[in-house]
């Protein structure tokens, strides 16, 4: 039960840790030029017109200290494995995994910590289910099939194949990105600006390591290497996935959309460099405004000077506007629509927190999984069906929506009565085949057919054909 609650919570709440899961399952990348981009070093712009080296050093120090806080935080999902809860010790000269080559002294900005920090204990490599050696620079020397995936405010993303054939994702600071470019324009210090941006990547490494969960992207390793005119640039190596596509989600069954299943049965959070656990400081409620394109919300400022539940409310509203409003009611069982509509409305108005939202989602799941959602139907008017155990109908398919299988009508049912009801509701249905396969909720998968002219033996299936007359 606890594991199920954690999975549901991760699927509906943790996935919105950044305020938008539209970046979910983007594979990371770097070091490689994007299509049309020169691989040579970029020109170093002149001195910045605003700010100064002291201000840049202050910002680097602030990000450095933020990574330290996440790295040494209290017990989290890794509790019970204290030697693995800490990805890196960022204190200069502190303990940690040795870098692939001896560190070289770098001139420091006044007040800024040294670079690069020393990463700590490793994560499992790709394909492993437990602790193992962390992938490093050696794993990236003979990669193949490099493919640019995309980039965001700070990072660029690539898909590559390791020498062993495993496809992984690479992620690093985007040299042509907005984050690095705007900093260079302000401060005119390209190396310092790289360090400022790279600390966001370090923060993401810490969070990926500490938030060990089936719905969080797996970190495989990292590499420090010189790139362009920047020494010791950082590349992370992670699990590879695919971005969320709304059209793809809408084409899946309601049952799978309720879980948000996308890749290998799991939806995963990946873009964590802007995630935060601290609430916003405030002196009054005017400082606690959540702004969205369609509307704004004002939250209370606590006596301790923090905006109450601001992170939670922001994530919940983004869950509402990106997913709940489109995916929950669409093609849902009619008897569940009132409950689903109440969830959509409550999250859209922020009248519920994540705990109440989770409780209501679990109520829907219970009604669906237990069959209590089925509306009472009468046996009167139903056709008779002949039972043919150990058999199937290999052809005579027709399309229906939403089907688990393209080109046929494959749906999940709670029991035989529901299968009969579905067949009765389809004008072309004359038979159905019950398989021994089940969905994640334990419902059986059933093929619905236009006829039964060719029935063949199959011990794993049972055929029901409409009786004549």
N, C-alpha and C positions, 0 to 999 in steps of 0.2 A: 504494500500500500504506500509506504514511504517513497519507494522508488518510482511508483507511478505518479505520485504527487510531484516529485522532483522533475520527472519528464514532462508532465503537463505544464508545470510552472516555467520550465526552460523554454518550451515550445511557444508559450504565449507571452511571457514576460521578459525572461533573460534575453530573448532574441531582439528586444527593442532597447538594449542597453545603450545604444548610441542615439536613440531617438528616431532611428530609421533603419529598418532591416533591408533596405533596398541594396545595401552593400554586402549582404550576407553571402558567404561562400565565394567571395572573390579570391582567387588565388593570388599570392603575393609575388613580386618580382623586382629586379633591378639590374644594374650594371650593364645591361644590354641596351643599345639604342632603339628607340621606338621607330616605326616605319617612317622613313623620310627624314629622320634625325641624324645628324652627323655624329659619328662615334668619337670625334676629337674633342679636346678640352674646350669648354666654353670660355669666352673672354671674361676677364675679371673686371667688373664695372668700377667706375671711379668711386671716390669717397661719398658716403651717404650725405644727403642734405639735412636729415633730421636725426636726432638721437646721438649716440656716441658709444665708444667702446665700453664705457662703464655701464651704460644701460643694457647693452647686449650681454655683458657678463652677468648682470643681475638677472636677466631673463634665463640665461643658461643655468645659473645657480638655482633658480626657482624650479625649473623642470628637473634638474638633477635631484633636488630634495624631494620632489613629487615621486620620482621613480624609487627613491630610497624608502619612502613611506609605504608604497605598495609592496616593495620587496620584503620588508620586515614586518608586514601587517600581522594581525592576530590569526588564530586558527581559521582556516578556510576549508575548501573541498579537499585539500591535501592533508588535512589533519590525520595524524597517525603515521605519517611519513615525514618527520621533521627534516630529514636530510634532503628531501625533495621539495619542500615548500618554498625554498628560496632559490629563485632563478639566478640571481647574481648578487654579489656584495659590491656595491658601487663606491664604498669608501676608498679613497686613493690609498693604494698599498694594502688593501684588505685582502682576505682570503678569497679564493675562487678558482674556477677552472683556468688553467694556463691557456693563453692565447696561442694560435697556431704558430706565431713567430715571436721572437723577443721584442718587447715594446721599445719604441724609440722615443726619445724625449721630444716633446712638442712645446713650442712657446705658448704660454697660456695668457688668456685675457685676464686682466686684474680681477681677482675675486672669483674666477670661474674654476670649476673642478677640472682635473686632468681628463684627457681623452686618449684612448678609449677606456671605458670601465672594463673590469674583469668579470665576464660572465661566470656563473656558478654551475652547479650540477646539471647534468643533461636530461633530455627528454628521450622517450623511446623513438627509434627510427621508424621509417614507414614500413607498414606491414607487421609491426610487432604489437603485442598486446600488453606489454609491461615495460619495466625499466630496461634501458639498453643504452648503447653508446650514442652520443649526440652526433649528428652529421656536421661536418665542418667544411673547410675550404677544399679539402681533397675530393669531396663528393661532387664539387662543382667544376672540376678541371676538364671533364670529358662529357659534359651534358650534351644532349642532342634535342632537336625539334623545338628550339626556343620559339615561343610565340607570345607576342605582346597581348595582354588581356585588357589592361586599362590602367587608369591612374585617377587619383583624387586630389585633394587639397595638398597633401604632403607626400604621398607615396606613389610608386609605380609598381605594376604587377605583371609578372611573366609566368608562363607555364613552360616547364622544361622536363626532359626525361633523363633520369640518372643512368649511369652505365649499366646498372642491373635491370633496367627496363621500367622502373617505377616512376610514374609521373608525379611531380611535386610542384609546389608553387614557390616562387621567389618574390620577396618584397624588400624594397629599400627606398630611401629618400629619392624623390623625382627631381633630378637636376634641372628640369625645365618646368617644375611645378610652381604653383602660386606661393606656397609657404616659403620655399627657399628664395624665390625671386623677389618677393615683397621685402623680405629681410635684407637681402643684398642692396636693394634700392634705398632702404632706410639707413643701413649702417655701413655699407661698402666693405664688409669683411666676410668674404665668401666662406672661408674655413670656419669662422665662428658661427656663421649662419647655418652651415651644414650641421655643426654640433647641436645647435638649438633644435633643428628639425629632427635630427637623429635620436634625441632623447625621447621624442614621442614614439619612435619605433622601439626603443628600449622599454618604455612603459608598456607597450603592447606585448612585448615578449614576457614581461613579468606577469601580466594579467593572463595570458594564454597558459602560462605555466601553473599559476595558482588556481585558476578557474577550471580545474580538470573536470570535465563533464561531457557526456555524449553529444550535447548540443553546443559545445565550444570547440572551435577549430584546434587541431593538435599541432603543437610546435615540435618540429623535428631537429632543428639546429640553427646555426648561424655561421657567418664567416666575416672576418675583417680583411679587407684587401684594398690596395690603392686603386682609385678610379678617377680618370681625368686628372685634375690637378689637386685632388683631395686625398690625403693619406688616410688609411684606416677607415674606409667607408664600410658601413655595416649592411649585410644582406641577411635576412632571415629565411629559413627553409621551413615550409609548413605543408600540411595536408592540402590536397588540391580538391577544389569543388567547382560549382557552377553558380552563377548569380541567380537570384530569385527572379522569375518571370511571372508577372501577374496573369498574362494570358494562359500560360501553362497551368497555373494554379486553378484558374476558372474552368479549365477543361478536365480537371480531375474530379473524382467522385467527392461528394460532400464529406464522406467519412475520412478520406485522406486529407481534405482541406482542413477539417477540424483538427487534425494532427499537424498539418503543414508538412507532410512528407514530400521531400524533393529528391534527395540523392542518397542512395544506399539506405533508405528508410529514415534518414535523419536530416533535419534542418540544423545548420550550425552558424554560430556567430563568429565573425572573424575580425571585423574592423574595430579594434578596441583602443586605438591610440588617443582618441578624444573622450574615452569613458572616464567617469569620475564617481567617487563614492561620497565625497564631501558635499554637504548641502551648501547652497549659496548664502553668504553672509548678508545681513540686512540690519537696518536701523528702524525700518517701518515696512508696512505692507506694500508701499509704493515700490520698494526694491524687489518685490517678489511677484513680478508679472511674467507669466508664461505667454509668449507671443507666437501665434501660428498664423498661417496665411488667411484662414477663414475667421478666426476669432481669438480673443485673448482671455486669460484667466488671472485673477489676483489671489494669491495665497497668503495666509497669515504669517507674520514674522514672530518667531517664538521669543520668549523672555531671554533666552540664551543668545539671541542675535542670529538665528538661522532661519531661512525660509522653510517652513514645515512641509516635508514630503515633496519637495519640488522635483527632485530627480524621478521619484516614483510617478508623479502625476504627468511629467513630461513624457516618460516612456509609455505610460498607459494611453495617453491621448494619441501618440504616434501609432501605437498598436491599433487604436480605433480607426484613425484616418487612413492608414495604409492597408490594413488587413481586415479588421472586424467588419467594417461597414460593407466591404465587398464580398468577403468570403464566408462569413458565418451564416447569414440567412439564405444565400443563393442555393437553390435546389435542395434545401434541407427538408426533412420529413415535416409535413404540415403541422402535426401535433407539437413539434418542437419550436415552431416559429415564434410563438408568444414569448417563450423563455429567451430565445436568441435575440429577439427584438429588444427585450428589456436589457440584455447585456450590451447591445450596441448603443442604446439610448443612454444608459448609465455611464458607460465609458466616454461617450461623446460629451456628456455634461460634467464629467469628473466627479460624479456623486459617489462613486465607489472607489476604493483603493484596490491594490493588487490582490489582497487577501480575499476580499469579498468577490472580486471578479473571478479569481481562481475557484472559489467555492461554487459559484454559479456555473462555471464551465464544467466542473466535476459533476454537478447535478445533471447537466445535459448528458454528459458521458454515461452516467449511471442509467439514466432513462433509456438511452440508446442501446447500451450494451446488454441491459436486462430484458429488453423487449417491451418495457412498459410504455414506450412511446407509440406502440401500435394501436391504432384506433379500432374499436370494436367493429367487427364485420360479421355479417350473417352468412350462414352456410346456404341459405336459400338463394337460388339462382346460379349457384356455382356449377360448373361442368364437372363431370366425373373424370378422374385421371387414372390410367392403368399404370401399375408399378412394375418396372422392369429392372430388377437388381443386376449389378455386374455388367452394365451395358452403357453405351454412349451413342450419340449421333454425330459423326465426324463432320458433316456438312450442314446444309440447310440453315445457314446463319442469316441473321439480319442485324442491322445496326440500331443501336439505341443510345441514349445519352442520359447520364454519363456512364460509359462502359469502361471496365477495367482493361478491355482488350479491343484494339482497333480492328474494325471489320466484323465484329460480332457483338452480341449483346450479353455481356458478362457482368452480373451484378451480385452484390452481397445480400443475404437474407438472414433474418433471425431464426426462422423456422420454416417448416414446409408450408404452413398456412400463408405466410408472407409470399413465398414463391408462387403459390397458386394465385394470390391476389394480383401479383405483378403480371403473370401470364394472362390473367383475365383482363387486365387493363390495356394490354397490347393487342391490337386487332389482328396482327399477323402471327401471334404466338399460338402454336398448336402443341408444343411439347417443351419440356425443359430437362436439363441434365444437372443433377446435383453432384458436385465434385467433393473430394476430401480435403480441399484447400480452404484455409480460413484467412481472414484479414486480421489486422492488429487488434481488433476488438473481439475476435473469436467468432465472427459471423462467417457462414459458409458461402463460397462462391458458386454461382449457378449460371449455366449457359441457357439462354432462351432461344428456341428454334421455331422455324416456320412449318416444320413437318417431321415425319419419322419414317420416310421411305427407305432409309438405309441405317439400320441399327446394328452395331458391331459390339462384340464382347469387350469389356474393360472392367476389371475387378475393382478399380478405384472410383468408379462412378455409378450413379443410379439414374435411370431415365424414367420420366413420367410423361405419358402421352395422353392427349385428350381423348376420351372414349367417344366413339361414334354414336350418333343418335341422341 
